[in-house]
């Protein structure tokens, strides 16, 4: 009896390697050495990637996409369709542009008319200035012509001689030059009195051979520069009866 118990104690429990072998044969995974059992259980309980947890914490398959989401994803690579343009806003924009175009057109027409008036006015002013540019010079030359007239009047009979004829030629030559610049004498004797062209300094008695209101005698000849009176004539006018 004692010998049999001693043999049983010597043949005691099998080594660890012997116990692990049946477990591996049964298809169970061995726990890595150094890893606590709780970590191994936690790793086994975690859901796979892409799975969602239900209320009980168990893994469940992802929900299938709806029909609307499928159509949105299928159309144009998943991009949302562009919004349609607002027709009312486009019509308002067109109306505003047309109003602006009419305003600019009216401004252009007014500006063109103003420029045309300015050009016409400037041209008239230039012509007037060019016509009257020598006004002061001609006004200073008129006394010279008066002196030649007085010299011929004082010569009397000698005015028909060579000297008198020479003075007449010089006077006429001077008048021709001034006429090319617009100077013209005012004919007064025998004409009705015109206060715009003449200045009455004396009055003739009725019956002097001139109708009433007509010029009888001229004391100083007047001149016009184009349409402007450069100097009025000094005359004697027959009085009315």
FENGIBEL-V546887 format. One record per pair of residues at least 6 apart in sequence whose C-alpha atoms are under 6 Angstrom apart, sorted by the first residue. I is the first residue (numbers start at 1). GAP is how many residues later the second one is. Records with the same first field share a line. If there is no record, write none. Layout:
BEGIN
I = GAP / GAP
END
This chain:
BEGIN
47 = 12
51 = 8 / 9 / 10 / 11
52 = 7 / 8
53 = 6 / 7
72 = 6
152 = 7
182 = 43 / 44
183 = 41 / 42
184 = 39 / 40
185 = 37 / 38
186 = 36 / 37
189 = 26 / 27 / 28
190 = 25
191 = 23 / 24
192 = 21 / 22
193 = 20 / 21 / 22
197 = 35
198 = 34 / 35
199 = 34 / 35
200 = 34 / 35 / 36
201 = 34
202 = 34
203 = 33 / 34 / 35 / 36
204 = 33 / 34 / 35
205 = 34
206 = 33
212 = 26 / 27 / 28
213 = 24 / 25
214 = 23 / 24
215 = 21 / 22
216 = 20 / 21
217 = 18 / 19
218 = 17
219 = 15 / 16
220 = 13 / 14
221 = 12
222 = 9 / 10 / 11
223 = 7 / 8
224 = 6
END
